[in-house]
Amino acid sequence: QVQLVESGGGLVQAGGSAKLSCAASGRTVGSYVMGWFRQAPGKEREFVAGISRSGSSTYYVDSVKGRFTISRDNAKNTVYLQMNSLKPEDTAVYCCSVSSRYSSYISRSAAEYDFWGQGTQVTVSS
């Protein structure tokens, strides 16, 4: 089993930045793809970004390209999401996840991720 704990959310003004962290425990996740998803009120969960086990490959949803950066520190069993130029439409609960079936292929489907954190709220005010 893998336990994931997110931190770093909060209230941010539009145009501002925030950095989310997701610490894993229970198992080393350095061999797996990790991802960030978000869910806004009344909307379906949405893939935001993913990263391969080495960190050499990343993938972003179009709406965050150029503004968000996903990274990982396998020595710390942690993945990060740096969010810049935040917009009110980025407001959501952000969850990190692990796909234990893949090491390099970054799936955008939540069904292919096995472990999930509780999430952290990010609210962007206009």
Salt bridges, closest charged atoms under 4 A:
GLU46 OE1 - ARG38 NE 2.76
ASP62 OD1 - LYS65 NZ 2.99
ASP90 OD1 - ARG38 NH1 2.95
ASP90 OD2 - ARG67 NH1 2.75
ASP114 OD1 - ARG101 NH2 2.97
